[in-house]
């Protein structure tokens, strides 16, 4: 059975919005886009990515990744994203999806995700996709949180664990610090505090 692995950048105050570039996500008049880029920490989470067989995206993150990765020079990330099976949760997209190896999930997210976990042997990673992650948390479907915690406080932005969101108790299973001060902390849920 596969695990659902959340792999995301966070500021110290829990913001996950628009880590890669300034125009990535301007919702709620967010002005800090690109905050994670100077830290170059994505490649430091390799342990959490060791057994990945597919990617699960929310619609907004899928659109952003599709606009960027297929247009990049060939490198390991370009090859990874183009070749891996991608599942996209959306009520607004229609098949066929434009990016190769992409499958639409437009029904019950919890049921479809639980079925993917049962059917697959390798892990399913979720990049970004905050709304999707919060939905999966509500159904106790997240198995691992690989959090790249950056040494800055943004003061505003969409957070991974928002006020009024689903609670959880987590157990630290590994951690390391990058040369730029990013803490790569990997957690497993112990139980839900619904």
N, C-alpha and C positions, 0 to 999 in steps of 0.2 A: 504494500500500500504506500502511495506517495504521501509526502508531507507538503503542506502549504507553508512556504518560507517568505516572510515579508522582509524585503531588503530595501532600506530607505535611509536617506540623509535626514538628520535632525539638527536643529540648533539646540543650545542648552535649554531654551524655554519651549522646546518641543515642536517648533515650526518645521514643516516639511514642504511648504509651498515653494515652487519655482527655484530649486537649488542650482539648476544648470546654467541659465542665462536670463538676462534682464526682461525679455519679452515672453518668457515661458508661460506665466500664469499671472495675469493682471487683475484677477477677481478681487473684489473688496478693496480696490485701489492699492494693491500690494506694490511697494516700491523697492523691495530688497532683492529682486530676482538676480540669480547668479551667485548667491552668497556662498555656495559650497565649492564652486569652481576653483578658487585659489588653493584649496586644500588638497586637491587631486587624490581623494581617498577611495574612490570606487573600487580600484583594483586591490585594495587591502582586505576586502571581505571574502577572499577566495575560499575559505573553509566552508562558509555557508552556501557557496555555489558549487561545491564539489560533486553533488549528485543531481544536478538540475536536468530535467528532461523536457520541460515546457515552461512557458511564461503565461501568466494570467494578468490581463490589463483591464482597467476601466476605460471607457471610451475616450476621455480627454487625454490620458497618458498614451494610449495607443496612437491617437492622432499625432501627438507631439513626437513620439518615437518614429513613426512612419515618415513624418516630414523631414526627419534628420538622418537616421541611420542608413537607409538605402542609398543616400546621396554622398556618403563618405568614402574616401579612399579605402581600399581593402586593408583592414587591420583585424585583430582578433575580435573586437567588439562588433564590427560591421558583419563579419562572418557569422558570429554567434547569433546576432539578432535576425539576420536574413534567413538563416538555416533552421533555427529552432521553431518548434510548433508553438503558435501563439493563439491563446483563447481570449476573446474580447467580450466583456459583459457590456451590453448596450441595449437600450430600447429604441434608439434612433437610427442606428446603422442597419444596413441591409447587405445580405450576401449577394454576389461574391465580394469579399473584402479585398482591398487593393494590394495589400502586402502579402507576398507569398507565404504559405504555411500558416494562414490565419483562419480561425474558425469562430463564428459568432455564437455567443450564448445570449439568447434574448428571452428566455423563459425564467423560471424560478432559479435565482442565483445560488441559493443555498443547496437546493437539490442537485443542480448541475455540477456545482463544485464538489459536493460530497461524492457524486458519481465519478468525477475525474480522479479524485483521490483513490477511490476503490479500484479503478481500472488501470491506473498507471503504477509503475514500479519506481520510477525516478521522480524527484521532487518537482513541485510546481512553484516557481518564484513569482512574487508580485513586486514590481517596481513602481514606486510612487503610488498613484491610484488610491488616495486617501479615503474617498467615499466608499470605494469597494472594500478596502481593508476594514473600515469600521463596520460595514455590513457583515463581512466574514467573521469578525470578532463577536458580533451579536449571536451568531450561530455556533460559536466555539469551533470554527474551522481553521483557525491559524495555529500552526504547530510550532513555528520558530519565528522569532523576531531577530533579524540581523540589523542592528541599528548603528549607523555611522554618526556618532554624536560629535558635532563640531564645536570648537571653543569660542562661540560667540552667542550673544543674546540679541535677537531681532526685535523683540517688543511687540510685534504684530505678525499676523499671518495665520494661515490654516494649519492647525496642529494635528498630529497623529492621534493624540489622546485628548479630544476636546472636552470642555466642560459639558456635563450632562451625557457624555458618551458611556460606552460599556466599560465596566471595570474589569480588572484581571490581576491575578497574582502571578508573578513571573519568577523563574529561577535562572540565575546566571549560569550559563554552561561554558562560556569562554569570553575572554576579552584581551585586547591588545591596544597599544597606543601607537599611532603612526608618527613619523618624524615631524609632521605638521601639527601635532597635538590632537588629532581626531581619535576618539575612543571608539573602537569597533567592538561593540558589546553584543553578544548573542544570548538570547533568552528563550526559554520554553515556558509556556503557560503551566501553572500548577493547577489552578481551578478558576472558574469564572465567578465573578461577584455580581451576578445579574440582580 
